Amino acid sequence: MSRIDDFRFPKGGDIAADIAAKYGAQGALAQIYVGNTGPIVHKWHHYLPIYERYFAPWRNRPLRFLEIGVSKGGSLQMWRQYFGPEAVIFGIDIDPTCAAFDGLAASVRIGSQADAAFLADVVAEMGGVDVVLDDGSHRMEHVATSLGILFPLLAVGGTYMIEDLHTAYWPNFGGGLGRRGNFFNEVRGMIDDMHHWYHGQGVIHPERADMVSGLHVHDSIVVIDKAQAWRPTHSQVGQK
């Protein structure tokens, strides 16, 4: 089984060049990341263009952004620079030392990503939530629990992103290839729910089945679009 250290970029290497050459990521977020001189931000290089793809439409507009997992505080600073001063940005973490980052680039609240009452209170304080980025414990039970709690609270038209899902294949995170707890089994269930019109076998997650309008799977990242999933219909137009 692979370890996270097996993928570490060589110390002293040209991070900007690597990201640009492999992924063509030279946008604002990549520049903010590689130019960071503040608190540590730790990201896989291929995440940068994925972030840009899904988060760029939220720039320069009202936004309520929640990041699960504060760690060393650098990512909140990165998001503040990217989304701008008007964005409402909150981070949550179970580690009480992360409270030291409250009020710097964002608001920080201490609590568990598996605590429904805590998450509801945070979202209420935010005035609602448009984008959720789960960069928390990466444990299978926590990922699934947070999704179950937060997705109903996510604004229609919102984006729910879960990252670092390589842990779905690591037993010490509750995952493993072929194991029932692997989060990608839940993703497969959501795919089946999206297509329930055609298989006629009902839905697995009725609490969100009619509000998942799109699912995007990237290496270690799943993105869920929240919008009304209308019953499909088709037609023909034009001449014979």
CYANA upper distance limits for C-alpha pairs under 8 A (distance plus 0.5 A):
  1 MET  CA    170 TRP  CA      8.31
  2 SER  CA      6 ASP  CA      7.14
  3 ARG  CA      7 PHE  CA      8.15
  4 ILE  CA      8 ARG  CA      7.56
  9 PHE  CA     13 GLY  CA      7.62
 14 ASP  CA     18 ASP  CA      6.79
 15 ILE  CA     19 ILE  CA      6.74
 15 ILE  CA     34 VAL  CA      7.22
 16 ALA  CA     20 ALA  CA      6.60
 16 ALA  CA     30 ALA  CA      8.13
 16 ALA  CA     31 GLN  CA      8.29
 16 ALA  CA     34 VAL  CA      6.53
 17 ALA  CA     21 ALA  CA      6.35
 18 ASP  CA     22 LYS  CA      6.52
 18 ASP  CA     45 HIS  CA      8.40
 19 ILE  CA     23 TYR  CA      6.07
 19 ILE  CA     24 GLY  CA      7.13
 19 ILE  CA     25 ALA  CA      6.38
 19 ILE  CA     26 GLN  CA      8.25
 19 ILE  CA     30 ALA  CA      8.42
 19 ILE  CA     45 HIS  CA      6.33
 19 ILE  CA     46 HIS  CA      7.62
 19 ILE  CA     48 LEU  CA      8.48
 20 ALA  CA     24 GLY  CA      4.83
 20 ALA  CA     25 ALA  CA      5.40
 20 ALA  CA     26 GLN  CA      6.36
 23 TYR  CA     46 HIS  CA      7.06
 23 TYR  CA     49 PRO  CA      7.37
 24 GLY  CA     49 PRO  CA      8.17
 25 ALA  CA     30 ALA  CA      6.74
 25 ALA  CA     48 LEU  CA      7.19
 25 ALA  CA     49 PRO  CA      5.88
 26 GLN  CA     30 ALA  CA      6.21
 26 GLN  CA     31 GLN  CA      7.06
 27 GLY  CA     31 GLN  CA      6.84
 27 GLY  CA     52 GLU  CA      8.09
 28 ALA  CA     32 ILE  CA      6.68
 28 ALA  CA     82 TYR  CA      7.62
 29 LEU  CA     33 TYR  CA      6.62
 29 LEU  CA     48 LEU  CA      7.40
 29 LEU  CA     52 GLU  CA      7.29
 29 LEU  CA     78 MET  CA      8.38
 29 LEU  CA     82 TYR  CA      6.67
 30 ALA  CA     34 VAL  CA      6.68
 30 ALA  CA     48 LEU  CA      6.47
 30 ALA  CA     49 PRO  CA      8.26
 31 GLN  CA     35 GLY  CA      6.38
 32 ILE  CA     36 ASN  CA      6.54
 32 ILE  CA     78 MET  CA      7.08
 32 ILE  CA     81 GLN  CA      7.88
 32 ILE  CA     82 TYR  CA      7.93
 33 TYR  CA     41 VAL  CA      8.00
 33 TYR  CA     78 MET  CA      7.25
 36 ASN  CA     40 ILE  CA      8.43
 36 ASN  CA     41 VAL  CA      8.32
 36 ASN  CA     78 MET  CA      8.38
 38 GLY  CA     74 GLY  CA      7.20
 39 PRO  CA     72 LYS  CA      6.82
 39 PRO  CA     73 GLY  CA      6.51
 39 PRO  CA     74 GLY  CA      4.94
 39 PRO  CA     77 GLN  CA      8.39
 40 ILE  CA     72 LYS  CA      6.46
 40 ILE  CA     73 GLY  CA      7.51
 40 ILE  CA     74 GLY  CA      5.35
 40 ILE  CA     75 SER  CA      8.18
 41 VAL  CA     72 LYS  CA      7.80
 41 VAL  CA     73 GLY  CA      7.96
 41 VAL  CA     74 GLY  CA      5.06
 41 VAL  CA     75 SER  CA      5.80
 41 VAL  CA     78 MET  CA      8.37
 42 HIS  CA     75 SER  CA      8.28
 43 LYS  CA     47 TYR  CA      7.41
 43 LYS  CA     48 LEU  CA      8.46
 44 TRP  CA     48 LEU  CA      8.18
 46 HIS  CA     50 ILE  CA      7.59
 47 TYR  CA     51 TYR  CA      6.59
 48 LEU  CA     52 GLU  CA      6.86
 49 PRO  CA     53 ARG  CA      6.59
 50 ILE  CA     54 TYR  CA      7.00
 51 TYR  CA     55 PHE  CA      6.07
 51 TYR  CA     56 ALA  CA      8.08
 52 GLU  CA     56 ALA  CA      5.61
 54 TYR  CA    159 THR  CA      8.29
 55 PHE  CA     59 ARG  CA      7.64
 58 TRP  CA     62 PRO  CA      8.09
 58 TRP  CA     63 LEU  CA      7.04
 58 TRP  CA     83 PHE  CA      7.88
 59 ARG  CA     63 LEU  CA      8.40
 59 ARG  CA     82 TYR  CA      7.82
 59 ARG  CA     83 PHE  CA      5.56
 59 ARG  CA     84 GLY  CA      7.87
 60 ASN  CA     83 PHE  CA      7.14
 60 ASN  CA     84 GLY  CA      7.42
 61 ARG  CA     86 GLU  CA      8.44
 61 ARG  CA     87 ALA  CA      8.29
 62 PRO  CA     86 GLU  CA      7.32
 62 PRO  CA     87 ALA  CA      6.60
 63 LEU  CA     86 GLU  CA      8.23
 63 LEU  CA     87 ALA  CA      5.49
 63 LEU  CA     88 VAL  CA      6.59
 63 LEU  CA    129 VAL  CA      8.30
 63 LEU  CA    130 ASP  CA      6.79
 63 LEU  CA    131 VAL  CA      8.25
 64 ARG  CA     87 ALA  CA      6.64
 64 ARG  CA     88 VAL  CA      5.22
 64 ARG  CA     89 ILE  CA      6.53
 64 ARG  CA    126 MET  CA      7.27
 64 ARG  CA    127 GLY  CA      8.28
 64 ARG  CA    128 GLY  CA      7.28
 64 ARG  CA    129 VAL  CA      5.36
 64 ARG  CA    130 ASP  CA      5.68
 64 ARG  CA    131 VAL  CA      6.99
 65 PHE  CA     87 ALA  CA      7.83
 65 PHE  CA     88 VAL  CA      6.62
 65 PHE  CA     89 ILE  CA      5.32
 65 PHE  CA     90 PHE  CA      6.83
 65 PHE  CA    129 VAL  CA      6.61
 65 PHE  CA    130 ASP  CA      6.60
 65 PHE  CA    131 VAL  CA      5.40
 65 PHE  CA    132 VAL  CA      6.59
 65 PHE  CA    133 LEU  CA      8.40
 66 LEU  CA     89 ILE  CA      6.48
 66 LEU  CA     90 PHE  CA      5.44
 66 LEU  CA     91 GLY  CA      6.26
 66 LEU  CA     92 ILE  CA      8.29
 66 LEU  CA    129 VAL  CA      7.39
 66 LEU  CA    131 VAL  CA      6.76
 66 LEU  CA    132 VAL  CA      5.39
 66 LEU  CA    133 LEU  CA      6.79
 67 GLU  CA     76 LEU  CA      8.37
 67 GLU  CA     89 ILE  CA      8.35
 67 GLU  CA     90 PHE  CA      6.84
 67 GLU  CA     91 GLY  CA      5.25
 67 GLU  CA     92 ILE  CA      7.04
 67 GLU  CA    132 VAL  CA      6.43
 67 GLU  CA    133 LEU  CA      5.28
 67 GLU  CA    134 ASP  CA      6.53
 67 GLU  CA    135 ASP  CA      7.27
 68 ILE  CA     91 GLY  CA      6.34
 68 ILE  CA     92 ILE  CA      5.67
 68 ILE  CA     93 ASP  CA      6.98
 68 ILE  CA    113 GLN  CA      7.48
 68 ILE  CA    132 VAL  CA      8.12
 68 ILE  CA    133 LEU  CA      6.67
 68 ILE  CA    134 ASP  CA      5.30
 68 ILE  CA    135 ASP  CA      5.75
 68 ILE  CA    136 GLY  CA      5.43
 69 GLY  CA     91 GLY  CA      7.01
 69 GLY  CA     92 ILE  CA      6.15
 69 GLY  CA     93 ASP  CA      5.47
 69 GLY  CA    134 ASP  CA      7.61
 69 GLY  CA    135 ASP  CA      5.66
 69 GLY  CA    136 GLY  CA      4.66
 69 GLY  CA    137 SER  CA      7.78
 70 VAL  CA     74 GLY  CA      8.41
 70 VAL  CA     75 SER  CA      7.78
 70 VAL  CA     76 LEU  CA      7.72
 70 VAL  CA     91 GLY  CA      6.33
 70 VAL  CA     92 ILE  CA      6.67
 70 VAL  CA     93 ASP  CA      6.11
 70 VAL  CA     98 CYS  CA      7.05
 70 VAL  CA    108 VAL  CA      8.39
 70 VAL  CA    136 GLY  CA      8.33
 71 SER  CA     93 ASP  CA      7.95
 71 SER  CA     98 CYS  CA      7.29
 72 LYS  CA     98 CYS  CA      7.88
 73 GLY  CA     77 GLN  CA      7.34
 73 GLY  CA     98 CYS  CA      7.87
 73 GLY  CA    101 PHE  CA      6.72
 74 GLY  CA     78 MET  CA      6.81
 75 SER  CA     79 TRP  CA      6.68
 76 LEU  CA     80 ARG  CA      6.67
 76 LEU  CA     89 ILE  CA      8.21
 76 LEU  CA     91 GLY  CA      7.63
 76 LEU  CA    105 ALA  CA      6.56
 76 LEU  CA    106 ALA  CA      6.81
 77 GLN  CA     81 GLN  CA      6.86
 77 GLN  CA    104 LEU  CA      8.43
 77 GLN  CA    105 ALA  CA      5.57
 77 GLN  CA    106 ALA  CA      7.94
 78 MET  CA     82 TYR  CA      6.70
 79 TRP  CA     83 PHE  CA      6.34
 79 TRP  CA     84 GLY  CA      8.43
 79 TRP  CA     89 ILE  CA      8.47
 80 ARG  CA     84 GLY  CA      5.99
 80 ARG  CA     85 PRO  CA      7.18
 80 ARG  CA     87 ALA  CA      7.98
 80 ARG  CA     89 ILE  CA      7.87
 80 ARG  CA    105 ALA  CA      6.49
 80 ARG  CA    106 ALA  CA      7.72
 81 GLN  CA     85 PRO  CA      8.22
 83 PHE  CA     87 ALA  CA      6.65
 88 VAL  CA    106 ALA  CA      8.11
 88 VAL  CA    126 MET  CA      7.39
 89 ILE  CA    106 ALA  CA      5.73
 89 ILE  CA    107 SER  CA      6.90
 90 PHE  CA    106 ALA  CA      6.07
 90 PHE  CA    107 SER  CA      5.21
 90 PHE  CA    108 VAL  CA      6.16
 90 PHE  CA    109 ARG  CA      8.04
 90 PHE  CA    126 MET  CA      8.05
 91 GLY  CA    106 ALA  CA      7.53
 91 GLY  CA    107 SER  CA      6.75
 91 GLY  CA    108 VAL  CA      5.27
 91 GLY  CA    109 ARG  CA      6.95
 92 ILE  CA    108 VAL  CA      6.10
 92 ILE  CA    109 ARG  CA      5.43
 92 ILE  CA    110 ILE  CA      6.16
 92 ILE  CA    111 GLY  CA      7.06
 92 ILE  CA    112 SER  CA      8.28
 92 ILE  CA    113 GLN  CA      8.12
 93 ASP  CA     98 CYS  CA      7.27
 93 ASP  CA    108 VAL  CA      8.24
 93 ASP  CA    109 ARG  CA      7.27
 93 ASP  CA    110 ILE  CA      5.69
 93 ASP  CA    111 GLY  CA      6.30
 93 ASP  CA    112 SER  CA      7.10
 93 ASP  CA    113 GLN  CA      8.01
 93 ASP  CA    136 GLY  CA      7.87
 94 ILE  CA    110 ILE  CA      5.88
 94 ILE  CA    111 GLY  CA      5.19
 94 ILE  CA    112 SER  CA      5.65
 94 ILE  CA    113 GLN  CA      8.17
 95 ASP  CA    110 ILE  CA      7.27
 95 ASP  CA    111 GLY  CA      8.31
 96 PRO  CA    110 ILE  CA      6.51
 98 CYS  CA    102 ASP  CA      8.09
 98 CYS  CA    108 VAL  CA      7.85
 98 CYS  CA    110 ILE  CA      7.96
 99 ALA  CA    108 VAL  CA      6.53
 99 ALA  CA    109 ARG  CA      7.23
 99 ALA  CA    110 ILE  CA      7.20
101 PHE  CA    105 ALA  CA      8.05
101 PHE  CA    106 ALA  CA      8.12
101 PHE  CA    107 SER  CA      8.17
101 PHE  CA    108 VAL  CA      7.03
102 ASP  CA    106 ALA  CA      6.72
102 ASP  CA    107 SER  CA      5.31
102 ASP  CA    108 VAL  CA      5.02
102 ASP  CA    109 ARG  CA      7.97
103 GLY  CA    107 SER  CA      5.69
103 GLY  CA    108 VAL  CA      7.73
109 ARG  CA    122 VAL  CA      8.04
111 GLY  CA    115 ASP  CA      7.85
111 GLY  CA    118 PHE  CA      7.02
112 SER  CA    118 PHE  CA      7.78
112 SER  CA    119 LEU  CA      8.50
113 GLN  CA    118 PHE  CA      8.49
113 GLN  CA    119 LEU  CA      7.36
113 GLN  CA    136 GLY  CA      7.96
113 GLN  CA    142 HIS  CA      7.19
113 GLN  CA    145 THR  CA      8.32
113 GLN  CA    146 SER  CA      6.31
114 ALA  CA    142 HIS  CA      6.24
114 ALA  CA    145 THR  CA      6.22
114 ALA  CA    146 SER  CA      6.18
115 ASP  CA    119 LEU  CA      6.74
116 ALA  CA    120 ALA  CA      6.59
116 ALA  CA    149 ILE  CA      6.58
117 ALA  CA    121 ASP  CA      6.66
118 PHE  CA    122 VAL  CA      6.81
119 LEU  CA    123 VAL  CA      6.73
119 LEU  CA    149 ILE  CA      8.12
119 LEU  CA    150 LEU  CA      7.83
120 ALA  CA    124 ALA  CA      6.59
120 ALA  CA    150 LEU  CA      8.33
120 ALA  CA    153 LEU  CA      8.38
121 ASP  CA    125 GLU  CA      6.65
122 VAL  CA    126 MET  CA      6.74
123 VAL  CA    127 GLY  CA      6.78
123 VAL  CA    128 GLY  CA      5.67
123 VAL  CA    129 VAL  CA      6.64
123 VAL  CA    153 LEU  CA      8.10
124 ALA  CA    128 GLY  CA      6.30
128 GLY  CA    153 LEU  CA      7.70
128 GLY  CA    154 LEU  CA      7.64
128 GLY  CA    155 ALA  CA      7.47
129 VAL  CA    153 LEU  CA      7.59
129 VAL  CA    154 LEU  CA      5.87
129 VAL  CA    155 ALA  CA      6.48
129 VAL  CA    158 GLY  CA      8.36
130 ASP  CA    154 LEU  CA      6.33
130 ASP  CA    155 ALA  CA      5.75
130 ASP  CA    156 VAL  CA      8.38
130 ASP  CA    157 GLY  CA      8.07
130 ASP  CA    158 GLY  CA      5.20
130 ASP  CA    159 THR  CA      7.00
131 VAL  CA    154 LEU  CA      7.78
131 VAL  CA    158 GLY  CA      6.17
131 VAL  CA    159 THR  CA      5.34
131 VAL  CA    160 TYR  CA      6.29
131 VAL  CA    161 MET  CA      8.26
132 VAL  CA    154 LEU  CA      8.36
132 VAL  CA    159 THR  CA      7.00
132 VAL  CA    160 TYR  CA      5.34
132 VAL  CA    161 MET  CA      6.56
133 LEU  CA    160 TYR  CA      6.75
133 LEU  CA    161 MET  CA      5.36
133 LEU  CA    162 ILE  CA      6.36
133 LEU  CA    163 GLU  CA      7.95
134 ASP  CA    143 VAL  CA      7.95
134 ASP  CA    160 TYR  CA      8.45
134 ASP  CA    161 MET  CA      6.71
134 ASP  CA    162 ILE  CA      5.18
134 ASP  CA    163 GLU  CA      6.70
135 ASP  CA    162 ILE  CA      7.18
135 ASP  CA    163 GLU  CA      6.33
135 ASP  CA    164 ASP  CA      7.56
137 SER  CA    142 HIS  CA      7.47
137 SER  CA    143 VAL  CA      8.32
138 HIS  CA    142 HIS  CA      7.52
138 HIS  CA    143 VAL  CA      6.80
138 HIS  CA    163 GLU  CA      8.46
138 HIS  CA    164 ASP  CA      7.09
138 HIS  CA    165 LEU  CA      7.42
138 HIS  CA    167 THR  CA      6.93
138 HIS  CA    173 PHE  CA      7.36
139 ARG  CA    143 VAL  CA      6.62
139 ARG  CA    167 THR  CA      7.70
139 ARG  CA    168 ALA  CA      8.43
139 ARG  CA    173 PHE  CA      5.15
139 ARG  CA    174 GLY  CA      6.58
139 ARG  CA    175 GLY  CA      8.35
140 MET  CA    144 ALA  CA      6.75
140 MET  CA    167 THR  CA      8.37
140 MET  CA    168 ALA  CA      7.16
140 MET  CA    173 PHE  CA      6.77
140 MET  CA    174 GLY  CA      5.91
140 MET  CA    175 GLY  CA      6.87
140 MET  CA    181 GLY  CA      6.94
140 MET  CA    182 ASN  CA      7.07
140 MET  CA    183 PHE  CA      6.44
141 GLU  CA    145 THR  CA      6.54
141 GLU  CA    174 GLY  CA      7.77
141 GLU  CA    181 GLY  CA      8.10
142 HIS  CA    146 SER  CA      6.45
143 VAL  CA    147 LEU  CA      6.79
143 VAL  CA    162 ILE  CA      8.23
143 VAL  CA    183 PHE  CA      8.17
144 ALA  CA    148 GLY  CA      6.71
144 ALA  CA    183 PHE  CA      7.60
144 ALA  CA    186 GLU  CA      8.48
145 THR  CA    149 ILE  CA      6.78
146 SER  CA    150 LEU  CA      6.33
147 LEU  CA    151 PHE  CA      5.95
148 GLY  CA    152 PRO  CA      7.84
149 ILE  CA    153 LEU  CA      7.86
150 LEU  CA    154 LEU  CA      6.69
151 PHE  CA    160 TYR  CA      7.89
151 PHE  CA    208 ARG  CA      8.17
152 PRO  CA    207 GLU  CA      8.39
152 PRO  CA    208 ARG  CA      7.66
154 LEU  CA    158 GLY  CA      6.66
154 LEU  CA    159 THR  CA      8.33
154 LEU  CA    160 TYR  CA      8.44
154 LEU  CA    226 LYS  CA      8.14
155 ALA  CA    226 LYS  CA      8.07
156 VAL  CA    226 LYS  CA      6.07
156 VAL  CA    227 ALA  CA      5.79
156 VAL  CA    228 GLN  CA      8.20
157 GLY  CA    225 ASP  CA      7.44
157 GLY  CA    226 LYS  CA      5.76
157 GLY  CA    227 ALA  CA      5.70
158 GLY  CA    225 ASP  CA      6.81
158 GLY  CA    226 LYS  CA      5.87
158 GLY  CA    227 ALA  CA      8.03
159 THR  CA    223 VAL  CA      7.48
159 THR  CA    224 ILE  CA      6.48
159 THR  CA    225 ASP  CA      5.63
159 THR  CA    226 LYS  CA      6.80
160 TYR  CA    223 VAL  CA      6.20
160 TYR  CA    224 ILE  CA      5.60
160 TYR  CA    225 ASP  CA      7.12
160 TYR  CA    226 LYS  CA      8.25
161 MET  CA    221 ILE  CA      7.54
161 MET  CA    222 VAL  CA      6.29
161 MET  CA    223 VAL  CA      4.92
161 MET  CA    224 ILE  CA      6.87
162 ILE  CA    221 ILE  CA      6.11
162 ILE  CA    222 VAL  CA      5.82
162 ILE  CA    223 VAL  CA      6.98
163 GLU  CA    220 SER  CA      6.32
163 GLU  CA    221 ILE  CA      4.93
163 GLU  CA    222 VAL  CA      7.15
164 ASP  CA    220 SER  CA      5.48
164 ASP  CA    221 ILE  CA      6.77
165 LEU  CA    169 TYR  CA      8.47
165 LEU  CA    183 PHE  CA      8.37
165 LEU  CA    219 ASP  CA      8.39
165 LEU  CA    220 SER  CA      4.70
165 LEU  CA    221 ILE  CA      6.41
165 LEU  CA    222 VAL  CA      8.31
166 HIS  CA    170 TRP  CA      7.80
166 HIS  CA    219 ASP  CA      8.17
166 HIS  CA    220 SER  CA      5.44
167 THR  CA    171 PRO  CA      8.41
167 THR  CA    173 PHE  CA      6.47
167 THR  CA    174 GLY  CA      8.50
167 THR  CA    175 GLY  CA      6.84
168 ALA  CA    173 PHE  CA      7.58
168 ALA  CA    174 GLY  CA      7.66
168 ALA  CA    175 GLY  CA      4.80
168 ALA  CA    176 GLY  CA      6.48
168 ALA  CA    177 LEU  CA      8.19
168 ALA  CA    181 GLY  CA      8.46
168 ALA  CA    182 ASN  CA      5.42
168 ALA  CA    183 PHE  CA      6.33
168 ALA  CA    184 PHE  CA      7.65
169 TYR  CA    175 GLY  CA      5.31
169 TYR  CA    176 GLY  CA      4.34
169 TYR  CA    177 LEU  CA      5.75
169 TYR  CA    182 ASN  CA      7.27
170 TRP  CA    174 GLY  CA      7.30
170 TRP  CA    175 GLY  CA      5.43
170 TRP  CA    176 GLY  CA      5.51
170 TRP  CA    177 LEU  CA      8.44
171 PRO  CA    175 GLY  CA      5.15
171 PRO  CA    176 GLY  CA      5.58
174 GLY  CA    181 GLY  CA      6.73
174 GLY  CA    182 ASN  CA      7.59
175 GLY  CA    179 ARG  CA      6.83
175 GLY  CA    180 ARG  CA      8.43
175 GLY  CA    181 GLY  CA      6.15
175 GLY  CA    182 ASN  CA      5.05
175 GLY  CA    183 PHE  CA      7.86
176 GLY  CA    181 GLY  CA      8.20
176 GLY  CA    182 ASN  CA      6.57
177 LEU  CA    182 ASN  CA      7.69
178 GLY  CA    182 ASN  CA      7.87
180 ARG  CA    185 ASN  CA      7.39
181 GLY  CA    185 ASN  CA      7.87
182 ASN  CA    186 GLU  CA      8.19
183 PHE  CA    187 VAL  CA      7.11
184 PHE  CA    188 ARG  CA      6.61
185 ASN  CA    189 GLY  CA      6.84
186 GLU  CA    190 MET  CA      6.83
187 VAL  CA    191 ILE  CA      6.77
188 ARG  CA    192 ASP  CA      6.78
189 GLY  CA    193 ASP  CA      6.67
189 GLY  CA    204 ILE  CA      6.75
189 GLY  CA    205 HIS  CA      8.12
190 MET  CA    194 MET  CA      6.70
190 MET  CA    204 ILE  CA      7.92
190 MET  CA    205 HIS  CA      7.63
190 MET  CA    209 ALA  CA      7.67
190 MET  CA    212 VAL  CA      8.44
191 ILE  CA    195 HIS  CA      7.05
191 ILE  CA    215 LEU  CA      8.02
192 ASP  CA    196 HIS  CA      6.60
192 ASP  CA    203 VAL  CA      7.90
192 ASP  CA    204 ILE  CA      8.43
193 ASP  CA    202 GLY  CA      8.04
193 ASP  CA    203 VAL  CA      5.51
193 ASP  CA    204 ILE  CA      6.87
193 ASP  CA    205 HIS  CA      7.63
193 ASP  CA    209 ALA  CA      6.23
194 MET  CA    209 ALA  CA      7.15
194 MET  CA    210 ASP  CA      8.21
194 MET  CA    212 VAL  CA      7.54
194 MET  CA    213 SER  CA      8.03
194 MET  CA    229 ALA  CA      8.35
195 HIS  CA    199 HIS  CA      7.34
196 HIS  CA    200 GLY  CA      6.05
196 HIS  CA    201 GLN  CA      7.06
196 HIS  CA    202 GLY  CA      6.55
196 HIS  CA    203 VAL  CA      6.89
197 TRP  CA    231 ARG  CA      7.82
197 TRP  CA    232 PRO  CA      8.38
203 VAL  CA    209 ALA  CA      7.35
204 ILE  CA    209 ALA  CA      8.35
205 HIS  CA    209 ALA  CA      6.16
206 PRO  CA    210 ASP  CA      7.97
208 ARG  CA    212 VAL  CA      7.02
209 ALA  CA    229 ALA  CA      8.46
210 ASP  CA    228 GLN  CA      6.59
210 ASP  CA    229 ALA  CA      5.52
210 ASP  CA    230 TRP  CA      7.93
211 MET  CA    226 LYS  CA      5.97
211 MET  CA    227 ALA  CA      5.57
211 MET  CA    228 GLN  CA      5.21
211 MET  CA    229 ALA  CA      5.92
212 VAL  CA    224 ILE  CA      7.28
212 VAL  CA    225 ASP  CA      6.41
212 VAL  CA    226 LYS  CA      5.53
212 VAL  CA    227 ALA  CA      6.54
212 VAL  CA    228 GLN  CA      7.48
212 VAL  CA    229 ALA  CA      6.71
213 SER  CA    224 ILE  CA      8.25
213 SER  CA    225 ASP  CA      6.07
213 SER  CA    226 LYS  CA      6.30
213 SER  CA    227 ALA  CA      5.83
213 SER  CA    228 GLN  CA      6.92
213 SER  CA    229 ALA  CA      5.66
214 GLY  CA    224 ILE  CA      6.38
214 GLY  CA    225 ASP  CA      5.43
214 GLY  CA    226 LYS  CA      7.86
215 LEU  CA    222 VAL  CA      7.68
215 LEU  CA    223 VAL  CA      6.32
215 LEU  CA    224 ILE  CA      5.32
215 LEU  CA    225 ASP  CA      6.91
216 HIS  CA    222 VAL  CA      6.19
216 HIS  CA    223 VAL  CA      5.52
216 HIS  CA    224 ILE  CA      7.04
217 VAL  CA    221 ILE  CA      6.53
217 VAL  CA    222 VAL  CA      5.19
217 VAL  CA    223 VAL  CA      7.06
218 HIS  CA    222 VAL  CA      6.70
